[in-house]
Amino acid sequence: MEPFDIARGWAVWMLAIGQTLGYACLYYIFAALILSWQADLGWDKASLALGPTLAIVISAVAAPFAGRMVDRGWGPAMLAGGAALGALALVWLSRVGSLQGYLIGWAVIGVAQAACLYEVCFAFLIRRLGPVARVAIIRVTLVAGFASTLAFPAGAWLAEGWGWRGAVMVAAGAMALIGPLNWLAAGMIRRQGLPPVTPDHAADRDGLRLALRRRAFWLLASCFALVSLNHWMIVNFLVPIFVEQGASPARAVLAASLVGPSQVAGRLVLMRYETRIGTGTATLLTVGVSVLATLALGLSGLAPGLIFVFALAQGAALGVLTILRPVMIAEALGQAGYGAIAGVIQIPALLAGAVAPVLGALVLSGPGLWALLVLSLALSLAAFGAIRAMGRL
C-alpha cells in the first residue's frame, strides 16, 4: 500500500479520533470542569490552575524522552500506554479531596500528555510516512480541532447530571477505550507502510546532538515559543480585551468563540492545497497572518468589528501552524532522531504556554491593554523574523 494512500486511510482517521478524545479528556477537561471543582472543593482559581500548569511543565520535561521512544520504534506502545496512564490518572483525580492529591493526579496527566498526544502521534507518522506525513497530520488535526467543542458541552452536561466526579470517570472510560484504538491504528500503519524512515538507531542518537549545533534548530524553537507565548497571553483574556476595545459582552463572547472553529477552517484550506504549497512558504505566510491578526486587534479600538478579523485570522494561523510545525522540523533538521529533536524543540513553546496567562495578567493589571498589544505585536514580528531567517539558511 502506497504511503499516500495510508495517509488518507482509515487508520489515520482512527488516530484522529484518539487525539480528539485525548485532548478533550486530558487537556480541555480543566476548563470544562473548573467551576464545578471550585464550587465543590472550595479552592480558588489560582490553586486549581496549579494542576494543568504542573501537567504542562512535566509534559515539557518528558517530551524528549517520549520522542526518543518513538525513534526506537515504540510509537504504538507510547500512544496506547499513554492513554492507559491517562485513564488511571483520571480515576485518581475523580476521587481526590485534597490539593496534594489533585496535584499528584495532574502530574501523572502531564506524563500521559507527553506520551499520547500530538507530538508522539506526529513523530510516529513522520517516521512511518516520511514526505507524505503532512497529509496524515492535516487529517488528524482537522478532527482533533473539535476537542474543545466536545469537551465543554459534554463536561457541563455530565457534571450537571452525575457531578464532576462522575464526569471525570466518564473521561477515564474514554481514555481506556483510546488505548486499544491507538494500538490498532498505529499497528495498521506500521504493517501497511514502508519500513521506518530512519531505522538506524545510531543515526537517531546522533540526530539530536547534531541538530543542537544548527542555527535552524534555535530559530524554529524561538519561533514556536514566541507564537505560543503570544497566542496564549492574548487568548486567555480575549473577552475582557474585546470588551475594553469597545465590543459589547455578547459580541465579545461571539468573537472569542470563533477562534476554535477558525483553526479547523485554516486546516481545511491547507488540506485543499496540501500538495501545491511548500512547507516553508506556508509557514511564513501563516506567521505573517498572525502579525496581521495582532494589528487588527490593536486597531479594533477604532473599529470594534475588527475583533472578528482577529479571531478568524489568529485561530486559522494557529490551526495551520500546528500541522506545519512537525513537518518543518523534519524538513529543516532531517528525520534522523526526529522524535527526540521535536521533543526538545517543543520545551520552550510548552513552557511559554504555561507562563503566558501569568504574563498576560501582570501586564493587564500593570501598564494595561496598550502595553499588552505592543508586546503582542513585538512577539509576532519576532516570530516572523525567525521564519524569514530560516528561509535564508
N, C-alpha and C positions, 0 to 999 in steps of 0.2 A: 504494500500500500504506500502510495506516494506521501511524503511529509505534508504537502499542501492539502491533500485530502484528509489527512489525520487532523490537521489544524482546524478544519471545518467540520469534523466528525462529532459523533455522539459523546465520545469520551471527554472532549474539551467542554462540551455543554454540561456534562456531569460535574466536572471540576468547577465550572461556573456556579452551579447550584451550591456546591460545597463552600465556595468562597462567600457567596451571598449569605448563607446561614451562619457561616463562621464570623463574618463581620457583624451581623445582627446580634449574635449571642455573646461574642467576646469583646466587642468594641462599643456598639451603639446601645447596649443594654444599660450602661450607666446613665446616659442622657434620658433614656426611656423611663427609668425607674427612680431617678433621683428624688423626685417629690414624694414618692411612696416611702423610700428609705428615710427621708428627713422626717416625715410625719410619724412613722412607726418607731424609729430608733432614737429620734430626738437629737441627732447630731447636726451641726451646722454644715453649710455647703463646702466650706474650706476643708473640714475634716473628711467629708465624703469624697472630695476631689483628690485627696491624697491617694486613694485607691487606684484610679486609672492612671494618675501621674506615675506612681510606682510601677505599674504594669508597663508603661511606655519606656521607662528607664531600663527595666530588666529586659524588655524586648530588644532594646538597642544593644545592650551588653551581650545578649545571647545570639544576636543576628549573625556575627561572623562564624560562630560555631555551627549554627544551623546551615549556613552556606557551605561550609566545608563538608558537612554530612551529605549534602546534595552532590557536591563534586565527587564524593566517593561512591555514589550510586544508591544512596539511601533516601532519595526523594520520596518515593511512595510510602516508605515507613515513617518518614517525618510527617507527611501530610495526614496519615492515618493516626499515628501515635499522638501528634499534637492535638488532634480533635478529641481523642480519648482523654488526654490530660485535661483539656478544657472542660470536658463533661464532669470529671471528678472535681475540678476547681469550683464549678458552678454548684455542684451538690453541696460542697463545703460552704460556699457563700450563702446558700439558701438557709443554712442553719445557724449563722453567726448571730451573736448577741453583744459582742464586744468589738471595739475599734481594732484591737490587736488581731482578732480572728478575721475581721473584714480585710485588713491589710494583707494578712497571710494568703487569703483567697485571691486577692488581686495580684499578688506576687507570682503565684502559680499561673494565673491567667496570662501574665506577661510572658512566661516561658512558652505557654501554648500559642500565643500570638506569634512569637518568633518562629515556631515550628510548623504552623499550618496555614498561615495567611499569605498575602500576595507575594512576598519576597521569595519564599521557598517554592511556591507554585510557579512563579515566573522563572526561577532558576532551573527548575525541572524541565519546563517547556523549552527553554533555550538550550539546555543540554541535549534534549532529545530531538528537537525540531530545527535547531540551527537558524538559518536565514529566514525561515517562514514562521518562526515563533511569534513574530508580531501579529500575524493573522490570528493565531490562537489567543494571544493576550488580549486583543481587541474584544474577542467574544467573551472571555472570562470577565473582563471589567465592565462590559456592556450590561451583563446580567447583575453582577455584584454592585453596580451603581444603585440598585434598588434596595440595598440592605437597610438603609435608614428608613426608606418608605415602608418596609416591612416591620422594622423594629418598633417604631413609635406607636402605631395603632395597635399592634399585637401586644406590646408591653402594657399599654393603658387598659386594653380590654381584659387581659389576663389578670392584671393587678386588681382591677375592679371586681372581678368575679372570684378569684382564688387568693387574692392577696399577693404581695410582692414575692413572698417565699414560693408560692405556687408558680408564679411567672418564671422565676429563676429555675425551678425544677423542670418546667417545660423546655426552657433553653438548654438545660443539661441533657434532656432527652434528645433534642435536635442535634446537639453536638455528638452524642453517642451514635446517632444514625449517620452522621457525616463521615466518621472514621471508615467504615466499610465502603461507603460511596467513593471516598477519595482513593482508597486502596484499589478498588475495582477499576476506576477511571485511569489512574496512573499506571496500573498494570496493563491495561489495554493499549495505552500509548507506548509503553515500553516494549510490548510484544510486536505491535504493528509497525513501529517506527524504525528508523535507522539505528545502528549502534551509537553509543554515546559520542557526541561531537568531540569530546576530549577524554578518551579512555586512559590516557597516560597520567597516573596519579602523581608521578614526579613533576610533570609539567603543571599539574593542578597546584601542587605545593609551591612551586616557584612563581606561579601566576600572580599571587598577591604581592610577593616581595618585589617583583619587577614593576607591577602597577604602581606601588607606592613611590617609586622613583620617577614616575612620569608626571609631567605638568598637567596632562589631560585628567588624571585622577583627581587632583586637587581642584581643578576648575569645575569638574562635574560635581564633586562633593560640595563645593561652595555654592554652586547654582541651586542644587536641590535643597540645601539648608536655608538659603535666602528665600526661596519660593515658599518653603514650609513655614518659616517664621512669619513672613508677610501675610500669607493666607490665614493662618490660624489666629494671628494677632488681630486681624480685622473681623473674621467671620464669627468669632466668639462673642462679638459685641455688635453684630450687624443691626439689630432692631434699634437699640438706642442711638447708634450712629446715624441711621437713616432718619430717625425722629429729629435728632439735633440738626440735621441738614434740611429740615422743613417738611418732611413727609408726615402724614397722619399715622397713628399707630397701626391702623388696619392696612394702610398702604405699605408701611414698613414691613409688616409680617408677610404680606403677599410677595413683596420683592425678595425678602430673605428666603422664602420657600422655593424660589426658582433656582437657587444655587445647585441643589441636588439634581433635579431633572436636567438642568443645562449641562451637567457633567455627562449624562447619558447622551444628550444631543450632540455634544462635541465628539464623543466616541463614534456615534453613528456617521458623522461626517468623515471621520478618519477611516472608518470601515468602507465607506463609499469609494474613497481614493487610496485604499490600502496599498496598492501596488504602483501608484502613479507619482508618489512624492517620497523623496528620500528622508531618512530619519533625521539627519542634521538640519535640513531645511525646515521640516515640520516642527522640530524642537525650537528653532529660532523664531519661527512665526508664532508658536504657542506662547513663548515667554514674552514676545512682543505684544501679544493680545493682553497679557496680564498688566503690562505697563499702561496700555490704553484704558484698561478697566480702572486702574488706580486714578488716572487723570479724570475719568468720568465721575468717580466718586468725589474727587476734590471739587469738581465743578457742579455737583448736584445741589450745593447750597444756593446756586443761582438758578438752576433748572432741576427741581426735585425729581422730575421724570427720569433723570439720568441714573437714579438708583437701580432702575430696571436694567439699564445697559450694563452697569457694573455687575449685577448679579448674574446676568446671562454670560457676559464675557469672562468673568472670574471663574464661574463654575465650569464653563466649557474648557478654559485653559487648564485648570487642574485635572479635569477628566482626561484630556488628551495626554497631558504630561505623565500621568500615571502609567499609560501604555508605553510612551516613548522612552521613559527612564531606563527600564531594563534593557531595551534594545540598543539605546545609545551607549550604555555601559559596555555591552558586548561588542559593538562595532568599534568603539574607541579604544578599548583596552584588551580586546581579544576574549575568546571563550575558555581559554585555559584558566582554571581556578575561578570561573565566573561567580560561583556561589559565595566563596569567601570574599571576593572583591566587592560584590554587591552588598554583602552584609556589612562590611566595614564602611563602604561609601554611604550607607544609609544611617550610620550612627549620628552624624551631625544633624541630619534632617529630622530624625526622631527626637533628639534632644531639643532641637529648635521648636518642634511642635509642642513639646512638653512645657517649655518656658514661655511660649508665645502668649497664652492667656494672662499670665502674671505680668509680662511686659506691657501688654495692651492696657491692663487695668491700671498699672502705675502711671503710664503716660496720660491716659484719660483723666485720672484723678489729680494729676500734677499740671503739666503745661496745658493739657486739653486736646480737643479733637484736631485742631490745626497742626499740632506737633505730631500726632499720630499719622495724619495724612502725609506730612512731609517725610516722616520716617518710612512710611509705606512706599512712597514714590522712590526714595533712595534705595530701598531694598530691591524693588522690582527692576530698577535701572542697573543695579549692580549684578543681578542675576542675568539680565540681558547681555551685559558686558562680558560675563564669564562665558556664555554660549558663543558670543561673537568671537572671543579669543580662541575657543575650541576650533572654529572654522579656519583659523589661520595657522593651526599646528600642522 
